[in-house]
Amino acid sequence: MEAFKEKVWLSSPTMHGDELRYVTEAIEKNWVSTVGENLTELERLAKEYIGCGSAVALSSGTAALHLAVKLAGEKLYGQAQTGHGILNGHKVFCSDMTFDATVNPVAYEGGEAVFIDSEYETWNMDPEALEKAFGIYPDVKLVVLANLYGTPAKLDEIRDVCQKHNALLVEDAAESLGATYRRIQTGNFGLYNAISFNGNKIITGSSGGMLLTDDREAADKARKWSTQSREAAPWYQHEELGYNYRMSNIIAGIVRGQFGYLEEHIRQKKEIYTRYKEGFKDLPVKMNPYIEGEMEPNFWLSCLVIDKEAMCQQVRGEKESLYVPEKSKSCPTQILEKLTEHNAEGRPIWKPMHLQPVYRMNPFITRNGSGRARSNAYIDTGVVADVGADIFARGLCLPSDNKMTEEQQKAIIGIVRSCFG
């Protein structure tokens, strides 16, 4: 088949028109900075939809996570000493297979991330590995959890483990806005939580994020921190470190216009996921999983993992990869190259944090105990020793743009199928 004339994206913004109306109103009223009606209304919409007590609109999901980690650290350890982050050398248990924005705030605040392996039912943090980690590091008091690709983790199990060990939970729901776990919206399960409105998310403001919490005092503190920690004085008075993290009223107008279309976007994303699942039902692949009846993802990205026996030989370095074509077999590198040839965008699965050079010395815990990266995720018995590395080796993210037509998706399914010919 010929390449698509217009690129089929992984997940691009989808605008509807209401966004422009709210942005125009902000410009006409000259409220273009970090105060205004759009900010107030957006925070109200988020609180009502998610069901949390407070929402603080910030410049990015990363900013929200940073302030969430800072709030948690202050609650646990008190205010930071001059020159030291709030975590000041304390270990923090973190999701391993995620974007690095989940874990970087731990480093910002002087902590050491300890990466917890994934499990196969949701691809998220493994509660058994987390329990094992507390046995190895019993003094840890903070857990940072991400919901991968819009699928909730085993949130009650994770929360139970945290409560058992008197640890606080921060939930990174950046990818899972609109997803539910046991009928509860994600973004409610930690003491402090974060969502993202980055350009490729389920709804977007081009950038932006939110801190979510039921602790109003903490929300007020985060709002103050986000505006350079200015005190209530007639001059610029600062008694603690602050950040330029507040969302602008312009960005808030875009997100405000998007919010009414969240459920429509989720429905479209689920249709894409369902069509892929049907189109691949006789191939040796599986779609990114979730536990039906217990959780409802937002289906932000549709992903697949190739069955182990259907993998051709593939080798990945730090920045390049090679593979050997084999009949009836394939690998992520081959499929991604084919998609690129046809002007469609796919991506590798998030490379686990314990495999990242920047975190190469950090501890990594599997359900079998302490471990580090291996060249092969399978040990001699055939038991997976490193679930995240295994999913990364065999998985990829498919084009999941909600503006993709059924005809385009049918063609993409054909491209993937051709790789197993």
VOZA-198736 format. One record per residue (C-alpha): residue number from 1; residue in three letters; x, y, z. Coordinates in nm, 3 decimals, decimal comma. Each point is the difference from the previous one (the first is absolute). Example, Ala and Ser with C-alpha at 12.3 -4.5 7.8 and 13.67 -1.06 7.14 Angstrom:
2
{r 1 "ala" {1,230 -0,450 0,780}}
{r 2 "ser" {0,137 0,344 -0,066}}
# end
This chain:
421
{r 1 "met" {0,000 0,000 0,000}}
{r 2 "glu" {0,105 0,361 -0,049}}
{r 3 "ala" {0,098 0,229 0,286}}
{r 4 "phe" {-0,273 0,213 0,156}}
{r 5 "lys" {-0,016 0,342 -0,167}}
{r 6 "glu" {-0,060 0,163 0,337}}
{r 7 "lys" {0,188 -0,131 0,300}}
{r 8 "val" {-0,188 -0,222 0,242}}
{r 9 "trp" {0,114 0,112 0,343}}
{r 10 "leu" {0,047 -0,189 0,323}}
{r 11 "ser" {-0,226 0,242 0,190}}
{r 12 "ser" {-0,035 0,360 -0,110}}
{r 13 "pro" {-0,218 0,281 0,141}}
{r 14 "thr" {-0,366 0,010 -0,107}}
{r 15 "met" {-0,152 0,348 0,015}}
{r 16 "his" {-0,374 0,072 -0,012}}
{r 17 "gly" {-0,048 0,378 -0,003}}
{r 18 "asp" {-0,100 0,068 0,359}}
{r 19 "glu" {0,371 0,035 0,079}}
{r 20 "leu" {0,030 0,305 -0,226}}
{r 21 "arg" {-0,305 0,163 0,158}}
{r 22 "tyr" {0,144 -0,017 0,351}}
{r 23 "val" {0,346 0,112 -0,114}}
{r 24 "thr" {-0,152 0,291 -0,192}}
{r 25 "glu" {-0,200 0,105 0,306}}
{r 26 "ala" {0,318 -0,003 0,209}}
{r 27 "ile" {0,180 0,218 -0,254}}
{r 28 "glu" {-0,290 0,241 -0,039}}
{r 29 "lys" {-0,025 0,039 0,379}}
{r 30 "asn" {0,380 0,026 0,025}}
{r 31 "trp" {0,020 -0,294 0,246}}
{r 32 "val" {0,297 -0,176 -0,162}}
{r 33 "ser" {0,223 -0,062 0,300}}
{r 34 "thr" {-0,041 -0,245 0,290}}
{r 35 "val" {-0,337 0,122 0,126}}
{r 36 "gly" {-0,340 0,011 -0,165}}
{r 37 "glu" {-0,337 -0,162 -0,057}}
{r 38 "asn" {0,136 -0,290 -0,204}}
{r 39 "leu" {0,226 -0,111 0,284}}
{r 40 "thr" {-0,278 0,021 0,256}}
{r 41 "glu" {-0,248 -0,185 -0,220}}
{r 42 "leu" {0,249 -0,267 -0,107}}
{r 43 "glu" {0,084 -0,083 0,361}}
{r 44 "arg" {-0,372 -0,024 0,077}}
{r 45 "leu" {-0,061 -0,230 -0,299}}
{r 46 "ala" {0,287 -0,227 0,099}}
{r 47 "lys" {-0,114 -0,028 0,362}}
{r 48 "glu" {-0,355 -0,088 -0,105}}
{r 49 "tyr" {0,099 -0,251 -0,266}}
{r 50 "ile" {0,272 -0,178 0,198}}
{r 51 "gly" {-0,175 0,030 0,336}}
{r 52 "cys" {0,289 0,141 0,200}}
{r 53 "gly" {-0,001 0,281 0,256}}
{r 54 "ser" {0,249 0,237 -0,166}}
{r 55 "ala" {0,164 0,047 -0,339}}
{r 56 "val" {0,294 0,232 -0,068}}
{r 57 "ala" {0,064 0,087 -0,367}}
{r 58 "leu" {0,371 -0,001 -0,079}}
{r 59 "ser" {0,232 0,046 -0,296}}
{r 60 "ser" {0,056 -0,374 -0,057}}
{r 61 "gly" {-0,067 -0,345 0,137}}
{r 62 "thr" {0,365 -0,011 0,106}}
{r 63 "ala" {-0,049 0,316 0,206}}
{r 64 "ala" {-0,302 -0,164 0,163}}
{r 65 "leu" {0,203 -0,311 0,082}}
{r 66 "his" {0,284 0,210 0,136}}
{r 67 "leu" {-0,228 0,185 0,238}}
{r 68 "ala" {-0,175 -0,327 0,095}}
{r 69 "val" {0,335 -0,156 0,092}}
{r 70 "lys" {0,102 0,317 0,185}}
{r 71 "leu" {-0,326 0,002 0,198}}
{r 72 "ala" {0,042 -0,367 0,087}}
{r 73 "gly" {0,362 0,053 0,103}}
{r 74 "glu" {-0,087 0,295 0,222}}
{r 75 "lys" {-0,279 -0,199 0,166}}
{r 76 "leu" {0,240 -0,288 0,064}}
{r 77 "tyr" {0,326 0,174 0,082}}
{r 78 "gly" {-0,075 0,366 0,075}}
{r 79 "gln" {0,138 0,299 -0,188}}
{r 80 "ala" {0,320 -0,041 -0,199}}
{r 81 "gln" {0,329 0,123 0,136}}
{r 82 "thr" {0,169 0,277 -0,199}}
{r 83 "gly" {0,174 -0,146 -0,303}}
{r 84 "his" {-0,174 -0,337 0,021}}
{r 85 "gly" {-0,314 -0,134 -0,164}}
{r 86 "ile" {-0,294 -0,094 0,216}}
{r 87 "leu" {0,083 -0,372 -0,038}}
{r 88 "asn" {0,371 0,053 0,087}}
{r 89 "gly" {0,126 -0,350 -0,084}}
{r 90 "his" {-0,314 -0,198 0,091}}
{r 91 "lys" {-0,095 -0,289 -0,226}}
{r 92 "val" {-0,333 0,011 -0,186}}
{r 93 "phe" {-0,170 -0,297 -0,170}}
{r 94 "cys" {-0,093 0,091 -0,359}}
{r 95 "ser" {-0,164 -0,158 -0,303}}
{r 96 "asp" {0,268 -0,144 -0,226}}
{r 97 "met" {-0,169 -0,008 -0,340}}
{r 98 "thr" {-0,106 0,359 -0,054}}
{r 99 "phe" {0,109 0,332 -0,149}}
{r 100 "asp" {0,285 0,151 0,200}}
{r 101 "ala" {-0,216 0,298 0,105}}
{r 102 "thr" {-0,158 -0,237 0,255}}
{r 103 "val" {0,325 -0,052 0,187}}
{r 104 "asn" {0,210 0,312 -0,072}}
{r 105 "pro" {-0,173 0,204 0,277}}
{r 106 "val" {0,145 -0,245 0,252}}
{r 107 "ala" {0,346 0,097 -0,123}}
{r 108 "tyr" {-0,094 0,370 -0,004}}
{r 109 "glu" {-0,067 -0,029 0,372}}
{r 110 "gly" {0,319 -0,189 0,081}}
{r 111 "gly" {-0,155 -0,346 0,036}}
{r 112 "glu" {0,107 -0,334 -0,143}}
{r 113 "ala" {-0,253 -0,185 -0,218}}
{r 114 "val" {-0,027 -0,374 0,057}}
{r 115 "phe" {-0,171 -0,149 -0,304}}
{r 116 "ile" {-0,276 -0,258 0,043}}
{r 117 "asp" {-0,056 -0,251 -0,280}}
{r 118 "ser" {-0,325 -0,030 -0,198}}
{r 119 "glu" {-0,259 -0,279 -0,018}}
{r 120 "tyr" {-0,160 -0,145 -0,315}}
{r 121 "glu" {-0,371 0,060 0,075}}
{r 122 "thr" {0,021 0,380 -0,031}}
{r 123 "trp" {0,372 0,067 -0,078}}
{r 124 "asn" {0,008 0,217 0,314}}
{r 125 "met" {0,182 -0,022 0,334}}
{r 126 "asp" {-0,015 -0,353 0,142}}
{r 127 "pro" {-0,151 -0,004 0,354}}
{r 128 "glu" {0,200 -0,317 0,077}}
{r 129 "ala" {0,324 0,169 -0,103}}
{r 130 "leu" {-0,097 0,303 0,211}}
{r 131 "glu" {-0,055 -0,223 0,303}}
{r 132 "lys" {0,338 -0,162 -0,066}}
{r 133 "ala" {0,159 0,346 -0,018}}
{r 134 "phe" {-0,131 0,095 0,345}}
{r 135 "gly" {0,162 -0,318 0,133}}
{r 136 "ile" {0,334 0,118 -0,141}}
{r 137 "tyr" {-0,038 0,369 0,083}}
{r 138 "pro" {-0,241 0,015 0,297}}
{r 139 "asp" {0,067 0,368 0,073}}
{r 140 "val" {-0,143 0,129 -0,331}}
{r 141 "lys" {-0,305 0,221 0,053}}
{r 142 "leu" {-0,093 0,122 -0,350}}
{r 143 "val" {-0,124 -0,178 -0,314}}
{r 144 "val" {-0,043 0,168 -0,341}}
{r 145 "leu" {-0,226 -0,200 -0,230}}
{r 146 "ala" {-0,084 0,057 -0,371}}
{r 147 "asn" {-0,303 -0,129 -0,194}}
{r 148 "leu" {0,154 -0,110 -0,331}}
{r 149 "tyr" {-0,157 0,094 -0,335}}
{r 150 "gly" {-0,331 0,087 0,165}}
{r 151 "thr" {-0,043 -0,332 0,184}}
{r 152 "pro" {-0,039 0,014 0,379}}
{r 153 "ala" {0,241 -0,199 0,212}}
{r 154 "lys" {-0,127 -0,244 0,264}}
{r 155 "leu" {-0,069 0,306 0,207}}
{r 156 "asp" {-0,171 -0,151 0,302}}
{r 157 "glu" {0,271 -0,264 0,035}}
{r 158 "ile" {0,272 0,262 -0,030}}
{r 159 "arg" {-0,175 0,225 0,250}}
{r 160 "asp" {-0,043 -0,291 0,244}}
{r 161 "val" {0,374 -0,073 -0,013}}
{r 162 "cys" {0,075 0,369 0,061}}
{r 163 "gln" {-0,238 0,016 0,298}}
{r 164 "lys" {0,148 -0,319 0,145}}
{r 165 "his" {0,343 0,164 0,003}}
{r 166 "asn" {-0,118 0,353 0,095}}
{r 167 "ala" {0,112 0,143 -0,332}}
{r 168 "leu" {-0,155 0,287 -0,197}}
{r 169 "leu" {-0,111 -0,050 -0,360}}
{r 170 "val" {0,035 0,248 -0,286}}
{r 171 "glu" {-0,202 -0,100 -0,308}}
{r 172 "asp" {0,128 0,107 -0,341}}
{r 173 "ala" {-0,323 0,000 -0,202}}
{r 174 "ala" {0,154 0,209 -0,280}}
{r 175 "glu" {-0,096 -0,259 -0,262}}
{r 176 "ser" {-0,323 -0,123 0,158}}
{r 177 "leu" {-0,238 0,298 0,029}}
{r 178 "gly" {-0,352 -0,139 -0,031}}
{r 179 "ala" {0,099 -0,358 0,082}}
{r 180 "thr" {-0,169 -0,167 0,297}}
{r 181 "tyr" {0,096 -0,269 0,250}}
{r 182 "arg" {-0,296 -0,165 0,173}}
{r 183 "arg" {-0,212 0,293 -0,123}}
{r 184 "ile" {0,229 0,262 0,156}}
{r 185 "gln" {0,183 0,246 -0,222}}
{r 186 "thr" {0,377 -0,030 -0,007}}
{r 187 "gly" {0,166 0,298 0,163}}
{r 188 "asn" {-0,175 -0,080 0,330}}
{r 189 "phe" {0,210 -0,283 0,138}}
{r 190 "gly" {0,304 0,180 0,138}}
{r 191 "leu" {0,019 0,267 0,265}}
{r 192 "tyr" {0,128 0,224 -0,281}}
{r 193 "asn" {-0,058 -0,073 -0,369}}
{r 194 "ala" {0,080 0,144 -0,342}}
{r 195 "ile" {-0,153 0,015 -0,349}}
{r 196 "ser" {0,142 0,139 -0,325}}
{r 197 "phe" {-0,135 0,205 -0,289}}
{r 198 "asn" {0,309 -0,042 -0,218}}
{r 199 "gly" {-0,050 0,021 -0,376}}
{r 200 "asn" {-0,046 -0,374 -0,054}}
{r 201 "lys" {-0,227 -0,075 0,298}}
{r 202 "ile" {-0,369 -0,097 -0,006}}
{r 203 "ile" {-0,088 0,372 0,028}}
{r 204 "thr" {0,259 0,273 -0,031}}
{r 205 "gly" {0,086 0,363 0,047}}
{r 206 "ser" {0,323 -0,044 -0,200}}
{r 207 "ser" {0,155 -0,020 0,346}}
{r 208 "gly" {-0,122 0,015 0,357}}
{r 209 "gly" {-0,083 -0,229 0,288}}
{r 210 "met" {-0,176 -0,015 0,335}}
{r 211 "leu" {0,067 -0,094 0,357}}
{r 212 "leu" {-0,298 -0,185 0,151}}
{r 213 "thr" {-0,058 -0,056 0,371}}
{r 214 "asp" {-0,267 -0,008 0,269}}
{r 215 "asp" {0,235 0,197 0,228}}
{r 216 "arg" {-0,106 0,363 -0,050}}
{r 217 "glu" {0,286 0,138 0,209}}
{r 218 "ala" {0,249 -0,190 -0,216}}
{r 219 "ala" {-0,169 0,127 -0,316}}
{r 220 "asp" {0,028 0,358 0,124}}
{r 221 "lys" {0,368 -0,057 0,077}}
{r 222 "ala" {0,061 -0,142 -0,348}}
{r 223 "arg" {-0,178 0,297 -0,156}}
{r 224 "lys" {0,227 0,233 0,197}}
{r 225 "trp" {0,315 -0,194 -0,092}}
{r 226 "ser" {-0,104 0,014 -0,367}}
{r 227 "thr" {0,002 0,381 0,003}}
{r 228 "gln" {0,353 0,039 0,141}}
{r 229 "ser" {-0,120 -0,034 0,361}}
{r 230 "arg" {-0,092 0,365 0,023}}
{r 231 "glu" {-0,124 0,098 0,345}}
{r 232 "ala" {-0,306 0,218 0,071}}
{r 233 "ala" {0,193 0,325 0,024}}
{r 234 "pro" {-0,016 0,329 -0,195}}
{r 235 "trp" {0,345 -0,071 -0,143}}
{r 236 "tyr" {0,157 -0,321 -0,132}}
{r 237 "gln" {0,065 -0,193 0,320}}
{r 238 "his" {0,140 -0,357 -0,019}}
{r 239 "glu" {0,052 -0,225 0,303}}
{r 240 "glu" {0,052 -0,330 -0,186}}
{r 241 "leu" {0,099 -0,122 -0,344}}
{r 242 "gly" {-0,263 0,025 -0,271}}
{r 243 "tyr" {-0,048 -0,092 -0,365}}
{r 244 "asn" {-0,141 0,151 -0,316}}
{r 245 "tyr" {-0,247 -0,288 -0,038}}
{r 246 "arg" {-0,345 0,161 -0,022}}
{r 247 "met" {-0,203 -0,065 -0,316}}
{r 248 "ser" {-0,078 0,303 -0,215}}
{r 249 "asn" {-0,358 0,109 -0,059}}
{r 250 "ile" {0,059 -0,054 -0,374}}
{r 251 "ile" {0,099 -0,366 0,041}}
{r 252 "ala" {-0,287 -0,043 0,246}}
{r 253 "gly" {-0,238 0,127 -0,270}}
{r 254 "ile" {0,114 -0,271 -0,240}}
{r 255 "val" {-0,038 -0,275 0,261}}
{r 256 "arg" {-0,335 0,141 0,111}}
{r 257 "gly" {-0,122 -0,027 -0,358}}
{r 258 "gln" {0,128 -0,357 -0,021}}
{r 259 "phe" {-0,155 -0,126 0,322}}
{r 260 "gly" {-0,349 -0,041 -0,141}}
{r 261 "tyr" {0,139 -0,238 -0,264}}
{r 262 "leu" {0,188 -0,231 0,235}}
{r 263 "glu" {-0,262 -0,277 -0,009}}
{r 264 "glu" {-0,020 0,025 -0,380}}
{r 265 "his" {0,376 -0,039 -0,027}}
{r 266 "ile" {-0,005 -0,301 0,233}}
{r 267 "arg" {-0,274 -0,163 -0,209}}
{r 268 "gln" {0,199 0,057 -0,320}}
{r 269 "lys" {0,317 -0,139 0,157}}
{r 270 "lys" {-0,185 -0,310 0,121}}
{r 271 "glu" {-0,136 -0,059 -0,351}}
{r 272 "ile" {0,356 0,015 -0,134}}
{r 273 "tyr" {0,117 -0,250 0,263}}
{r 274 "thr" {-0,291 -0,235 -0,078}}
{r 275 "arg" {0,065 0,009 -0,376}}
{r 276 "tyr" {0,366 -0,083 0,054}}
{r 277 "lys" {-0,088 -0,287 0,232}}
{r 278 "glu" {-0,241 -0,144 -0,256}}
{r 279 "gly" {0,244 0,054 -0,287}}
{r 280 "phe" {0,282 -0,181 0,178}}
{r 281 "lys" {-0,202 -0,287 0,152}}
{r 282 "asp" {0,174 -0,267 -0,209}}
{r 283 "leu" {0,350 0,148 0,031}}
{r 284 "pro" {0,251 -0,102 0,270}}
{r 285 "val" {-0,044 0,333 0,182}}
{r 286 "lys" {-0,195 0,135 0,296}}
{r 287 "met" {-0,134 0,350 0,061}}
{r 288 "asn" {0,094 0,196 0,312}}
{r 289 "pro" {-0,211 -0,168 0,268}}
{r 290 "tyr" {-0,240 0,110 0,270}}
{r 291 "ile" {-0,219 -0,185 0,250}}
{r 292 "glu" {-0,354 0,009 -0,137}}
{r 293 "gly" {-0,273 0,068 0,254}}
{r 294 "glu" {0,249 0,155 0,238}}
{r 295 "met" {0,143 0,285 -0,202}}
{r 296 "glu" {-0,093 0,206 -0,305}}
{r 297 "pro" {0,302 0,162 -0,172}}
{r 298 "asn" {-0,021 0,319 -0,202}}
{r 299 "phe" {0,176 -0,194 -0,283}}
{r 300 "trp" {0,237 0,293 -0,060}}
{r 301 "leu" {0,245 -0,215 -0,197}}
{r 302 "ser" {-0,060 -0,339 -0,159}}
{r 303 "cys" {0,305 -0,221 0,038}}
{r 304 "leu" {0,092 -0,358 -0,080}}
{r 305 "val" {0,252 -0,254 0,121}}
{r 306 "ile" {0,125 -0,280 -0,226}}
{r 307 "asp" {-0,015 -0,357 0,131}}
{r 308 "lys" {0,345 -0,121 0,103}}
{r 309 "glu" {0,005 -0,286 -0,252}}
{r 310 "ala" {-0,093 0,240 -0,283}}
{r 311 "met" {0,291 0,239 0,061}}
{r 312 "cys" {0,274 0,013 -0,261}}
{r 313 "gln" {0,349 0,082 0,122}}
{r 314 "gln" {0,028 0,361 0,115}}
{r 315 "val" {0,285 0,184 0,169}}
{r 316 "arg" {-0,026 0,349 0,146}}
{r 317 "gly" {0,287 0,225 0,095}}
{r 318 "glu" {-0,034 0,331 0,180}}
{r 319 "lys" {-0,120 0,186 -0,310}}
{r 320 "glu" {-0,026 -0,250 -0,286}}
{r 321 "ser" {-0,151 -0,342 -0,063}}
{r 322 "leu" {0,050 -0,287 -0,244}}
{r 323 "tyr" {-0,207 -0,304 -0,087}}
{r 324 "val" {0,019 -0,310 -0,219}}
{r 325 "pro" {-0,317 -0,058 -0,210}}
{r 326 "glu" {-0,158 -0,342 0,040}}
{r 327 "lys" {-0,302 -0,151 -0,172}}
{r 328 "ser" {-0,317 0,012 0,213}}
{r 329 "lys" {0,184 0,200 0,267}}
{r 330 "ser" {0,054 0,366 0,070}}
{r 331 "cys" {0,120 0,247 0,266}}
{r 332 "pro" {-0,078 0,356 0,107}}
{r 333 "thr" {0,287 0,144 -0,202}}
{r 334 "gln" {-0,128 -0,154 -0,323}}
{r 335 "ile" {-0,360 0,110 0,056}}
{r 336 "leu" {0,100 0,354 0,094}}
{r 337 "glu" {0,220 0,028 -0,309}}
{r 338 "lys" {-0,288 -0,119 -0,220}}
{r 339 "leu" {-0,235 0,254 0,154}}
{r 340 "thr" {0,253 0,277 -0,061}}
{r 341 "glu" {0,038 -0,109 -0,364}}
{r 342 "his" {-0,375 0,048 -0,041}}
{r 343 "asn" {-0,005 0,343 0,170}}
{r 344 "ala" {-0,155 -0,121 0,326}}
{r 345 "glu" {0,135 0,065 0,348}}
{r 346 "gly" {0,056 -0,276 0,255}}
{r 347 "arg" {0,224 -0,004 0,305}}
{r 348 "pro" {0,189 -0,252 0,210}}
{r 349 "ile" {-0,146 -0,079 0,341}}
{r 350 "trp" {0,142 0,224 0,275}}
{r 351 "lys" {0,351 -0,124 0,072}}
{r 352 "pro" {0,003 -0,101 0,369}}
{r 353 "met" {0,172 0,242 0,232}}
{r 354 "his" {0,243 -0,258 0,133}}
{r 355 "leu" {0,135 -0,037 -0,356}}
{r 356 "gln" {0,054 0,375 -0,042}}
{r 357 "pro" {0,364 0,116 0,020}}
{r 358 "val" {-0,092 0,292 0,226}}
{r 359 "tyr" {-0,137 -0,244 0,261}}
{r 360 "arg" {0,240 -0,288 -0,058}}
{r 361 "met" {0,115 -0,009 0,364}}
{r 362 "asn" {-0,346 0,011 0,159}}
{r 363 "pro" {-0,143 -0,312 0,168}}
{r 364 "phe" {-0,254 -0,208 -0,192}}
{r 365 "ile" {-0,239 -0,246 0,167}}
{r 366 "thr" {-0,194 -0,288 -0,159}}
{r 367 "arg" {-0,244 -0,233 0,173}}
{r 368 "asn" {0,299 -0,234 0,036}}
{r 369 "gly" {0,195 0,261 0,194}}
{r 370 "ser" {0,284 0,236 -0,084}}
{r 371 "gly" {0,118 -0,013 -0,360}}
{r 372 "arg" {0,152 0,197 -0,282}}
{r 373 "ala" {-0,041 0,000 -0,378}}
{r 374 "arg" {0,082 -0,316 -0,191}}
{r 375 "ser" {0,069 -0,039 -0,370}}
{r 376 "asn" {-0,278 -0,258 -0,007}}
{r 377 "ala" {-0,308 0,045 0,215}}
{r 378 "tyr" {-0,050 -0,378 0,021}}
{r 379 "ile" {0,206 -0,215 0,232}}
{r 380 "asp" {0,076 -0,368 -0,077}}
{r 381 "thr" {-0,322 -0,129 0,155}}
{r 382 "gly" {-0,205 0,215 -0,238}}
{r 383 "val" {-0,121 0,222 0,286}}
{r 384 "val" {0,006 0,371 -0,074}}
{r 385 "ala" {0,252 0,169 0,228}}
{r 386 "asp" {-0,060 0,354 -0,126}}
{r 387 "val" {-0,354 0,065 -0,124}}
{r 388 "gly" {0,058 0,360 -0,106}}
{r 389 "ala" {0,302 -0,090 -0,213}}
{r 390 "asp" {-0,196 -0,281 -0,160}}
{r 391 "ile" {-0,295 0,224 -0,095}}
{r 392 "phe" {0,240 0,264 -0,131}}
{r 393 "ala" {0,181 -0,259 -0,213}}
{r 394 "arg" {-0,319 -0,141 -0,156}}
{r 395 "gly" {-0,240 0,297 0,002}}
{r 396 "leu" {-0,085 0,314 -0,196}}
{r 397 "cys" {-0,254 0,282 -0,008}}
{r 398 "leu" {-0,223 0,012 -0,308}}
{r 399 "pro" {-0,143 0,307 -0,175}}
{r 400 "ser" {-0,287 0,099 0,231}}
{r 401 "asp" {-0,108 0,339 -0,127}}
{r 402 "asn" {-0,374 0,052 0,042}}
{r 403 "lys" {-0,014 0,175 -0,339}}
{r 404 "met" {0,128 -0,314 -0,174}}
{r 405 "thr" {-0,268 -0,138 -0,234}}
{r 406 "glu" {-0,115 -0,360 0,003}}
{r 407 "glu" {0,154 -0,040 -0,347}}
{r 408 "gln" {0,335 0,127 0,127}}
{r 409 "gln" {-0,014 -0,230 0,300}}
{r 410 "lys" {-0,088 -0,295 -0,222}}
{r 411 "ala" {0,309 0,080 -0,207}}
{r 412 "ile" {0,216 0,017 0,315}}
{r 413 "ile" {-0,132 -0,338 0,109}}
{r 414 "gly" {0,103 -0,131 -0,343}}
{r 415 "ile" {0,349 0,145 0,042}}
{r 416 "val" {0,044 -0,175 0,334}}
{r 417 "arg" {-0,137 -0,327 -0,140}}
{r 418 "ser" {0,245 0,017 -0,292}}
{r 419 "cys" {0,290 -0,007 0,245}}
{r 420 "phe" {-0,099 -0,355 0,100}}
{r 421 "gly" {-0,023 -0,125 -0,360}}
# end
